[in-house]
Amino acid sequence: MPVETALPPAPDVAAVIRTLRAAFDSGLTRDLAWRKSQLAALERMMVENEAEISEALKADLGKPFGEACTAEIDFVRKEAAHAQKHLRRWTRPQRTASPIAIQPGKSVIEAAPYGVTLIIGAWNYPFQLVLAPLVGAIAAGNCAVIKPSEMAAQSSALLKQLVARYLDPRAFAVVEGDAEVSTALLAQRFDLIFYTGGERVGRVVMAAAAKNLTPVVLELGGQNPCIVDETADLAVAARRIVWGRFLNAGQICVAPDHVYVAASVEARLLEELTRAVTTMFGPDPKQSPDYGRIINPRHAARLQALLADGRAVTGGVADIDACYVAPTILTEVSADAPVLAEEIFGPILPVLPYDSLDAPLAAINARSPALALYAFTRDKATADRIIASTRSGSVTINDVVVFMANPNLPFGGVGASGMGAYHGRYSFETFSHRRAVLRRGFALDASVRYPPFTKAKLALLRRVT
């Protein structure tokens, strides 16, 4: 069960930002060797503190050790290592052509840091969701204020200690606190804000940023549909869906939220889903060392209410005091049920039969674009149709969630599921301003560009520009 921890005293956020801005203005973060040293320190931080990090995650979320290692510690470590390996290439100015009107001249595009950035994380992955963006901030040469979620209090406190110990305190600071502290931070002027969380607070962040014309990256969420057609390998599909849905007890923004299954194979898929739940978590998932807990009793109670929206094929029980909700497969769910009206963010999976693929495609397109869309099929034409006729931040065919493990793919939403992308090179690009640089000499200062204009001069000027 998560541990309640008193919040730390509110910091002087203006003073923190002044310190970081002085460091940025000094040119400290622009040095490539310094950036690499900070990335190496971040990688070392994750390796050397594996036990402490996993214990904090266990205290906050009941997160199993295996999930803590793969989805938090190793994820951040690999992002930092990837950035170190490719940083010199990423930062190399990109040459581009110069039209005849500005010849001789050399045109390049350089990646310039924004300055002092704000990274606001979420409680469900309290290390990954602030440190993966931080990799991009460091690689691009920025300073960063890191605001972890107060709901994962043990992780937040440990993060503050580790960042102060491993990273340059002139350039990076962790600020702890509740919504009042977040509001105080958002009232300050930052050069970029990176927010991970829900749509409602995302709107608040964007409105606050607009007052200073600060660019924002919003990593939000939404309902992620999954389609299983009659050609799919149902056993494999079920295992992958169960794994992805019940990671972190369902508290993951890219989990499949509901499954549309061809009616002809619905019964078989339900059997395979039930079998997969038992195989992974045993006859009593509450006793499984590989199954997590809900962040707090309030969220557990919210999820318990959703259990009544259908018939539970497996699971369907909750222990609010223990922050436990069983991995649940629901059928016989009506189209207007609350469990289908919102992002579930918990271990509940509605399964909805369809007779024609037109039906799930229409339902998907009637909603805001999803952060992730999944489909299981052996038929390429079906996969192509699903991809071509829907909008989402990403599409994965015949698997779920694992696209996040590829640093060469961007991760981000579209529409209400977010704006902007990161991971791998995309993190570097997100935290970089594309700066146009033109270098010219003093030769060939053609008079044709200067007034007074004759018809002949204007005609020539229009041809060469």
N, C-alpha and C positions, 0 to 999 in steps of 0.2 A: 504494500500500500504506500502511496506517495507520502513523503514526510513534510509536515508544515514547518516553515522556517520564517522567522521574522525578517521583514525587509530591512536592508541597510539604510542608514540615513541618506537623505537626498543630497546629491553632490552639487557643487557649483558648476553647472554645465557650461556656463559662459567662460569660466576660467579654464576648463578642460579644452575647450575649442581654441581659446587664445594660444595655449601651449602648442597645440597641433599646428595651428596656422603659422606660428613663428617658425616651426620646424620646416614646414613646406616652403615658406618664403625664403628660407635659408638655402634651399637647393638640396637639402639632405637626401630627399627621396628620389631625386632624379638620377642618382648614380646607380649604374647597373650592378656593380659589385655589392652595393648596400642592399639592393632589392634581392639579389640572390642569397645574401647572408640571412635576410629576414625569412625568406621562403624556406631555407634550410633549417632555420631555428623553429619554424612552425612545424615542419616535418618531424624534427627531433622531439618537439613537444608532444606530439601524438604518440610517438613510439615509446618514449621514456615514461609516460604517465598513463599507460593503458589500464592498469589496475584501478587507479584513482578515477579515471574517466568512466570506466564501466561500473564502478560502485556508485558514482553519482547518478548515472542513468538508471541503475537499478532502484535507487532510492526515490527518484522522481517519477519514473514511469513503469517500474517493474520490468525494465527492458532486459531481455535475455542477453547473456554474455556474447553469444554468437552474433546477434543483431548489433550489439554495441560495437563489436569489432569490425564487421563488414560495412555497416551503413553509416557509421560515425567515424571511428578511428581510422580505418583503412581508406575510407572514401576521401577524407581530408588529406591524409598522408599522400595518397596517389595524386591528388590534384596539385599539391605543393611540389611533388617530384616532377610531374609533367610540366609545370610552369618553369621550373628551373632548367629543365632540359631544352625547352624551346624558346626561352626568353630572348636570347640574342636575335633569333630569327624574327620573332614577333615585333621587336622594337626597331628592326631595320627600316629606315625610310623607304617608302614605295615610290619608285620613279614613275613618272607619267609623261606623256607627250606634251609639247608646247606648240600651239599654233603659230603660223608664220608671223602673225602680227606682233608677237612678243619674243621673236627670235632676234639675237641669240638670248637664250634664257634656259634655266634648268628648273623644272617643276617637280616637286616631290610632295608626298603626303606623309606626315609624321604623326605618330601616336603620342599625344601630349596628355599628361595627367590632368584630371579635373581640379584637384586640390584637396580640400578636407571633405571627406565623405562620411555619411551616416549609414550604418548597417543595422537594421532592426530585424531580429530573428524571431522564430516561433518556438513553441515549447515542445513540439512533437519530435524534433531532431535538434536538440539545443546546441550541439556542437557543429554538426554539419551545416546547418542553415545560417550560421554566422561566419564560420571559418572558410567554407568554400567560396563565398563572395569575397572574403578577406584576401584569399589567394589572388583574385583578380585585382583587388585594390592595391596590394603590394606590388604585383607584377607590373602594373601600369604606372607606379610611382606616386601613389596617393597616400595621404594620411587617412586614418579612419577612427571614428567613434563607433564602438560596438555596443549595441543595446540588446542583451539577451532577454528572453521572456522571464518575468518574475514567477511564472507558474511552474517552471522547472528550477526551483530555488537552489538545490544542491549543485546542479550543473552550472547555474549562473555564477554562484560563488566560486566554484573551482575554476571556471573560465577566467574570471577576473584575476585570480591568483596566478594562473599559468601564463596569461598574456603579459602580465607585469614582469614575470620572471624570465620569459624567453624572448619577448619582442622589445624593440626599442621604445621606451616610454615617451620619448619625444614625439613619436609619430602615431602611436596606437594607444587607445584607452578603452577600457570596458566601463560602462556606466550602468549600474544596477538600479532597479526601482520599478514602480508600478506605472499605471497609466498617467499619473501626474508628472512623473519624470519624463515619460515619452512626450507628453504635451510640451514640457519645458524645452526638450531637445528640438522638437519640431518648430518651436518659435524662433530658433536660432537660424542663422544663415549658413547653409551648407552648399557645397558645389555639386553634389550628387547625393541622392537618397536611394538606398536599396532596401526594399521592404518585402518580407515574407510573412504571409498570414492570410486573414480572411478578407473578403471583398468589402465588408462594411468599414473596417479600419483602413483598408487600402484607399477608400474614397477620402477618409479624413487625412491621411498622409498626403495624398495628391493635392487636396485643397490647401493644406498648410504649405506645401512646396510651391504652389502657384503664387503665394504672396511674395516670394523672393525669386520667382521665375527659375526655380531649381529643377533640373531634370530628375525624373524618377524612374526607377525600375520596380515594377510590382510583380511579385511572384505570388499569385493568389491560388485559387482552387476551383471547385465546382464539381459537378457530377461527371464521372468518367465511365462512359458506357462500354460494354463488351458484347460483341456479337459472336455466337457460336452457331455455325450452320451444320447441315446434315452430313457434310463431307469431312468434318474435323475428326481428328483422333481424340475421342472424348476422354479417355483416361489421362492422356498428356495434358489436354486442355484443362481438365478439372484440377490436376495437381498444380499447374502453374497459376490458375485463377485462385485457388485456395491459398497458396503461398503468398501471392501478391495482395489478396484482400485482407489477410490476417497478420501480415507483417505489422509489428508495433501495435498489436491489437486493433488493427484497422485505422490507426491514426496516422495516415500517410496520404499526402495530397494527390499522389498518382495511382492509388489503388483503384481497381475496378469497382465502381459503385453499384452497378446492377448488370445483370446478364440477360440479353435477349437470345433465346435459343429456339432453333427450328422446332416446331411442335412435335414433329415426328421423332425427335431424339430427346425430348425433354426428360422423360422418365429415366432414360439411361444416363443422361448427364447428372441428374439429381443423385442417382446411385453412386456415380463416380465422385461427385463432390463430397457426399457423406463419407465415402470410403477414404478420401484424401484427408478430411478433417481428422478422422480417427487415427489414420496412419501417422500423421504429423504430430498430433497433440494427445493421443491416447483416449481411452474411454471417458476420462475426466480431465478436460483441458485445464481446469483450475489447479491441478497438481502438476501440470507439465512445466519443466524448467525452460521450455522454449516458447512459452506463451506469456505475453506481457499483460499490463494492467492499464486501465483508463486513468487519465491524468488526475482526476479528482471526483469526489462523489457527485457533484453537480452535473458533470458531463456523463457520468454513469447513469444517473437518473434520467437524463435526456434520452439516452440510448435505450434504456429500459422501456420507455414509453413507445418507442418505435417498434419494439418487438410485437406489439399488438396489431401491426399493420398487415399481417399475413399469417400463414400457417408455417410453423417452424418444422422443417424436415430434420434438422439437427440443431442442438443448442436451444436458444429461446429462454435462457435463464440468466439472472443477474444477481449479484450480491453488492449492493450499493456501498455498504460500509467498507468492503474489501476492494472497492473500485474494480470489480470484476464483471465483465459481460462475456458470456460464452460465445465462441465462434458460431454464428447462426446463419443458416440458409433458409430463406423465406420463399414460399410459393403462395399462389392465390392472392396476389397483391393487386389491389385496384389501381387504376391509372391515376386517381386523384389522392392516393394515400400520402400522408406526410413523409414517409420514408423515401418516396420518389420525388418529393418537392424540394429537397434540400440536400446539400452534401452531407453524407452520413457521418463521416469521420469516426468510424467505429467498426466493430467486427460483425456487421450485419450485411448479408448479400441477398437482395431480392433477385429471383429468377423469373423471367417473364417470357412465355411462349409466343411465337409468331408463326403465321401461316405463309406470309410472303415477306421477302426482304424489304419491300416497300414500307412496311409498317414500322420497323425499328429505325429505318433511315428518316422517315417523316418525324418520328418522336425525337430523334437526336437533333434534327435541324430545327425543331420547334423550341429548343432550349438554347441558352447561351453556349457559345463554343466551349468545349471541354478542354481541360489541361492535357488530358491524354485520352486516346481512343484505342480500343483493342478489338481485334477480330481473329477468330480461329476458323480457318477454312483451308482445304486443299486446292480450291478452285481459284486460279489466278484472276480470272475475269471477275469473280465476286470480290476478291480483295481489291482489285483495281477500281471497281465500282464504288466500294465503300470509301476508299481514299479520295476519289474524284468528286464524290457527291456530299462530302461533309467538311466541316471546319473544326480544327482542334489545334492545340499547341503541338501535339505529336501524334503519330499513328504507329502502332506496333502490330505486326501480323504474326499470329501464332505464339505470342508470349505476352507477358505483362511486366511493367516496372523496369526491366533490365536495360532498356534504352538509356537509362540514366548512368549506366556504368561505362558508356562510350564517351570519352572526353572529346571526341571529334564531332559529336552531335550537339547542337544547341538545346538547352533546356529552358522552356518558357511558355507562357500562355498566349492567348489571343482574345481580344474582347474582354469579357468579364473574368476570364481566367488569368489575365495578367498582361503585362507589356514588358518587352525586353527579354533578353536571354543570357544565360551564362553556362559555365562548365568549360574546362579546357581553354582554348584560344578565345572562345566567346566571352569568358569572364574578363580576360584582358581587354578585349574590344569594348565591352560594356563600360569599363572603368577608364576608357581612353577617349579623348576628343580627337577626331580626325582633323588635323591642322594642315591647311594648305600653305606651302612654302614655295615662293618663287624667287629665284636669284637671277639678277641681271647685272650686266656691266654698263659702261657708259658709251659703248660703241653703237653705231647705226641708230642714231637718234633722229629718225625720219621725221621730216616736217609735215608729212601728210596727216599726222594725228592732231596737229595743233591748228586752231583758228588763225586767220580767217579761212573759211572753206570756200573753195570754188567748186563748180560742178565736177570738174575733172578730179580734184582732190577727194571729194566725197564719193565719187564713183569708185576710185581706187581703194579708198578706205573700206567701203562696203564689200569689196571683193576679198580683202585680206583679213577681215575680222569675222 
